[in-house]
């Protein structure tokens, strides 16, 4: 089967006009798609391009070098109605829009400006028009294939893909073999069980199929392999099927069982004329009578149509009893010699009525004078009647003005088109994210009861068909796992999505009501309804322009509500004392009314390159756990894109590309219909991402985007202020000493392993490789401690800084964050730690602005056994200010150099290690070390003397 084209990637787009936005749109097409783009400036050039090689879409401005865009549309429409034509302008009006659509434009796009957002909208509208045209072309192609396959239901028919592999099989061909046909799809036709394992037969079939793949009609008569209990002779006709462009789309193989005809050749040689007539009419039922209507010959295949044997036909009486009296005028037959295509009806042995085409001719064969050849056209007649009704339905759709009217027409016409009494139409309510029953037949109500509104998700058959855009056919719908009403008497059922409008459902209380014809007709009926719904939607959008002023007033009202929320948030930010209070207050105030459904703030985790939620409010319903917010400028979820780009990300309609991105389905299932993600940045420093979700589409206009973006800066500024205030304003500290007993603490574990005493006197270096900590070693050789440290998983690297005499110093690189860093995040300072094989004590300075209980609880949660040994209050106003001022003046590298030098004993007298030795430890040159040391000393003295003088003054 031919593959359905997808959007612009395989299309040719013709751009007509001199407008600046066409240049930008051309660049967008070339960068975002694989489309072939042609650009012309005049109507003459455009018409020449269209007639020479029609493009897949034409995009035109309203003015060209020689004529207007409307003139071009009318000229193009005189040549073709299938080509999608889009008219766009930056200075449009209602009159221009109406004129463009009246001239035959597929779509009219009013561009607000020539910017990227306008071009993006034009890109989406163009892609939508191309896809719609491609679907229409596919349906026309399938209709041609449908007629080719099912013209004669008594003929075995196979449909092959352009590579000669099996795609479809009709029922007659299925009954010829015992294998499951579904397992044969995709296999080369000549290798299938109908012909294999006979090499000669397979070779003949392959030859005629390959000729058809080259565009040549072929015919061959083959004998089925001997493995069949009753081998048959098949007359194969192979013909290629091409599309409107002359491209091969499939190959149709028709096989007529001529076994009996071949046998008759052997049995009827006594009468050459009878042999010739019978052979020529073998595909029909042939009867010969005398002038009184008495049978002189009844062909053996009479049961194919009538269900009777030849003997039973004779027992019925004359030909009038079978085909009806007054079938033809005898005088007319005498004049013409033959009367063709006389339509009549006859009832078979089972009581079923058949529509027949009868040819009558005068003959002189043995005792017979009238030959009747009968062809059963019952299915073709049913199909013709269904298509006629479908045409009437399409005409009625032209006068429908609402989706509701179309839904009712569709339900009313289903019995006459599909011969199915049970049907209903669900329409999609985008505002509520629900599928609502818009029309329902009385039979459907009797079989299934009142139909409920269903959510647009995959939990029900209706929701699954809509969300996944999947056509579902069931011989027995009770076998489906998603059937929501197990008490339903509905058995056979089909669920066909109507684009983005809803779902059409039809069925019966009988199992297996859908044959291939009914399936095709159902698809055509749904496609006709979808086209009508598209038309009504387009017209509704044009009428919506009349409501622009009212919508603008509503936007102003909405903006006032946002401003009120912003003012409330600003007041809360001024009063907030902690980062957590700011986060939660912002989320709670944003979701306080019904304008926003959900809001959350996340922090970028550089280790996982994702956004981790830290505060949220509103209706969350597990959404945060269902997503992975990957930091990526080309990512899918908007929070990750905002974190990567630092720019505001806005999604006006979450349902726009519902089937392309999983997060949209998850959001829609929670009634998030639009959203905005705002970066929290102040002084080029990111404090996270704020994302807000609304229960309505287009909840965020440009003004709302600007206001919320400014709010993001305000929130980031408040978070920065909290950090600065906690760091600078706290002067009084509480010094707390804890005794802990927990081998998970790296210093305790190392002291136990090396049987030594370790002292940490403050100072942690944080780098990309990990946390560096300086410890003093007592009561054990430094080499033994180094060996023990190398064996611990928590220590990634150990380096001897000073190993001479008592009090050797080691620098440890830890694989996990050190306790000092976690305490610093809470505003506390890890002042000292002393660990020996049996006891570990910790000294922590807690600023007065932080509750001692908070830090104590943190320590207790960190270690298994904790005992508070002492607590005292200290005033470190001057020391803290000087220390903070001094650290602010140092770079990370300067701090690393001076700490290493200090713990190495460089400043002892006499020096325990020289400057050259310290430089070697740091992997820098001695001049670089001395330069860093002098710089740090100068900054230290400047802080002591200049800051002291300043405070004294």
Residue, then its C-alpha position, 0 to 999 in steps of 0.5 A: x500500500x502507498x504511504x501517506x505523505x506527511x506535511x511539508x517535508x515531501x512537498x513543493x511550495x510555490x511562493x508568489x509576491x514581493x512582500x518582505x514576509x515571504x522572504x522570511x517565510x521562505x527561509x523558515x520553510x527551508x530551515x524547518x522542513x525538507x520542502x522544495x520552495x519555488x519563489x516567483x514575483x508575478x501572476x504570469x510566472x506563477x501560472x506558468x509554474x502551476x501548469x508546468x508542474x503543479x506544486x503541493x501548495x501556493x502561498x500568495x500575498x495580495x499584490x504582485x508585480x502585474x496583478x492582485x493575489x485575488x486575480x491569481x486565485x481565480x485563474x488558478x481555480x479555473x485550472x484546478x480545485x485541489x491545489x491548496x491556495x493560502x492568501x496572507x497579508x499584513x494589512x488585511x480586512x474582513x472585506x479582503x478575507x471574504x473576497x479571498x475566500x470567495x475567489x477560492x482561497x483555501x485559507x486567509x491569514x491576517x499577519x499582525x506584522x512581518x515578525x517571527x511569530x506571524x511567520x510561525x503562524x503562517x507556517x502552521x496554517x500552511x502545514x495544516x492546508x498541505x496535510x488536508x490536501x494530502x488526506x483528500x488525495x489519499x481518499x480519492x486514491x483509495x476510492x479508485x482502488x476500492x472500485x478496482x478491487x470490488x467490482x465483481x465479488x465472485x472474483x478472487x482479488x489481490x491488491x499488491x504494493x508497488x514492490x509486488x508484495x501482498x497488501x489486501x485480499x478479498x473474501x473469495x481469495x481467502x477461501x481458496x487457501x487454509x492459511x491465515x491471510x494476515x500472516x502473508x501480508x508483505x510477502x512477494x505475491x508469487x511466493x504465496x500459498x496460492x502458487x507455491x511450491x510449484x516453481x513453474x506456476x510461481x515463475x509465470x505469476x512473477x513474470x506477469x506481476x513484474x510486467x505490471x510493476x513496469x506499467x503493463x497489463x498482463x494476463x495468464x492462466x495458471x494451474x494451482x499446485x498439486x498440494x491442493x486436494x482439488x487443484x483449480x485453474x485460475x485466470x489471472x488478470x494483472x493491471x497496474x493502478x496509477x495516481x493522478x500524476x501517473x505514478x504507480x500506487x498499487x497492482x490489482x490481480x483478479x483471479x477467476x476460477x475457470x476450472x469448470x469452464x476448462x472441464x466443459x471444454x472437454x465435455x462439450x466438444x460435440x457442439x462447437x457453437x455451444x462450447x463457444x457461447x458457454x465459454x464466453x459467458x462462463x463468468x455469468x449464469x447461462x440459461x437456454x429456453x425455447x419459445x415457451x420458456x421451457x429450459x433446454x440448457x441450464x449451466x452448472x454454475x447456476x447455484x452461484x446466483x440462485x442457490x439452486x442446482x440445475x435440476x431444481x431450476x428446471x423443477x421451478x417451472x419456466x424462465x418467467x417463474x425465475x426472472x419474472x414475466x414481461x422481461x423483454x419485448x419479443x418483437x424488439x429482440x426479433x428486430x435487434x437480435x440481442x437485448x443487453x443489460x436488462x435490469x431485474x430482480x430475482x429471489x434465491x433459494x435462501x429467500x435473498x433478493x438479487x439484482x441482475x443484469x440480463x442479456x437475451x439473444x436469439x440462438x439456435x442451439x439444439x432445441x433452444x432459441x433464447x439464451x439468457x446470460x445473468x450477472x449478479x450486480x447486487x453488491x454493485x447496486x448496493x454500493x451505487x445506492x450508498x454512494x448516491x445517498x452519500x452524495x445527497x449527504x454531502x449536499x446537505x452538509x453544504x447547507x449546515x451552519x453548525x457542527x451540531x447540524x452536521x452531526x445530526x445529518x451524519x446520524x440520520x444518513x448512516x442507515x441508508x449509506x452503511x445499512x447500520x441503524x446504530x450510530x452517534x457522533x461525539x464532538x470535542x469540547x476544547x474548553x472542557x477537554x471533553x468529547x460530548x455526544x452531539x447526536x444519537x440514533x434511537x437504535x444506539x440509545x436502545x442498545x447502549x443507553x444514554x451516552x455519557x460525556x467522556x474525557x479526551x484521553x486514552x481510557x475509553x474507546x472514544x477517547x483513544x480513537x480521538x487522541x491517537x487518531x486511530x480508526x477502530x473496527x470491531x467484529x465484537x466490541x465486547x472483546x475490546x479492553x477499553x469498552x466502558x459499558x459492558x452492559x451494552x448490547x452493541x456488538x459490531x462497532x466502528x470508531x472513526x475520528x473526525x479530525x480534531x472535531x470528534x468521533x463518529x461511531x456506528x454499529x449493530x447488535x450483530x457480530x461481524x457486520x462489517x465487510x470490506x465494502x462497509x468499512x470503505x463506505x464508513x471511512x468515506x462517510x466520515x471523511x465527508x463529515x470531517x470536510x463539512x466540519x472543517x468548513x464550518x470551523x473556517x466560517x466560524x473563525x471568520x465570524x469570530x472577527x466580529x467579536x474582536x472588540x469584545x475580546x479586547x475588552x475581556x483581555x483588559x479585564x483579565x489584565x486588571x486581574x493579573x495586575x491585582x495578583x501581581x500587586x499582592x505578590x509584590x506585597x508578599x515578597x516585601x514581607x517574606x523572610x525566607x526563600x521557601x516563603x517566597x516560592x510558596x507564596x508566589x505559587x499560592x497567589x497565582x492560583x488563588x482564583x480560577x484564572x490559573x489552574x496550577x503553578x510551580x517553581x523549579x531549580x535547574x540541577x546541573x548534574x542531571x541537566x533537568x529542572x527539579x520542582x521545589x514549590x507548587x500550588x493549585x491542581x497538580x494531580x501528579x503532573x510533576x511526577x509524570x514529566x522529565x523536565x530536560x534542560x534543552x533549547x529544542x526540548x519538548x516540555x516548556x519549563x526545560x526550554x525556558x531553563x535552557x534559553x533564559x527566555x519566556x516560553x508560551x503555549x497558547x493551545x496545548x491541544x494544537x499538536x496533541x499527537x506529536x508530544x506526550x506532555x501535551x496529552x498529560x497536560x490535557x488530561x489535567x485540563x491544562x489548556x495553555x501555559x507560560x514558563x518564565x525564567x527567574x533571573x536577576x543580575x545574570x544569575x538564575x534562581x529557577x523557572x516559574x511555570x503557570x498553567x491555565x484552564x483555558x486556551x489563549x489565556x496568555x496574551x502579549x501583555x500578560x507575557x510582558x507582565x509575568x516576565x517582569x514578575x519573574x525578575x521581581x521574584x528573582x530580585x527578592x530571592x537574591x535579597x533574602x540571601x544577601x540579608x541572611x548573609x550580611x545582617x546576622x551579627x549574633x551567633x549561637x555556637x553549638x557543640x554536638x557529639x555524634x556516633x555515626x560511622x557514615x560521617x567521613x571523618x569518623x570513619x577515617x579516624x576509626x579505620x586509621x586509629x587516629x585523631x582528626x581535626x577540621x578547623x573550617x575551610x571547604x573548597x568547592x570545585x567541579x571535581x568535588x569538595x576539598x577539606x583540610x584535616x589535621x592528623x594526630x596520634x598516627x603516621x600520616x602515611x597510614x592515614x593516607x592509605x586508609x583514606x584511599x580505601x574509603x569510597x567517600x574519599x575520591x582523592x587524598x593529598x599530603x599537605x604537611x607531613x613533618x612532625x606533629x599535626x600533619x595536614x591532609x587535603x581530602x577530596x570527597x565524593x559527596x557534599x561535605x556537611x559544611x556545605x549543607x549547613x551553609x545552605x541553611x545559613x550556619x557555619x561548620x566551625x570545627x570537627x574533632x574525630x578519634x576512634x571512639x568519639x566525634x564532636x562538631x562545633x557549629x555557629x548558627x546565625x541569630x536569624x536561624x532557629x537553633x532547633x532547625x539546625x539541630x534537627x538537620x544534624x539529627x536527621x543526618x546522623x544516627x546518634x547525636x548528643x548536644x554537649x554545649x551552647x553559647x551565644x557570641x557576638x561576632x559583628x566586627x569579626x564576621x564583617x571583616x571575615x566576610x569582607x576579606x573573603x569577598x576580595x579573594x578569588x577561588x584560586x587565591x583562597x585555595x593557594x593561601x589555605x594550602x600554604x597555611x595547612x602546609x606550615x608555610x607560615x610557621x617559623x621555621x617554615x615546615x614547607x617551602x614555597x617551592x614545595x607548596x607550589x609543587x603541591x598546587x601544580x603551579x610555578x613558584x613565582x605564581x605561588x608567591x604572587x598569590x601569597x603576596x596578593x592575599x596578604x595585601x588584601x588581608x591587611x587592607x581589610x584589617x586596617x582600612x575597614x577598621x579605620x572606616x568603622x572607627x571614623 
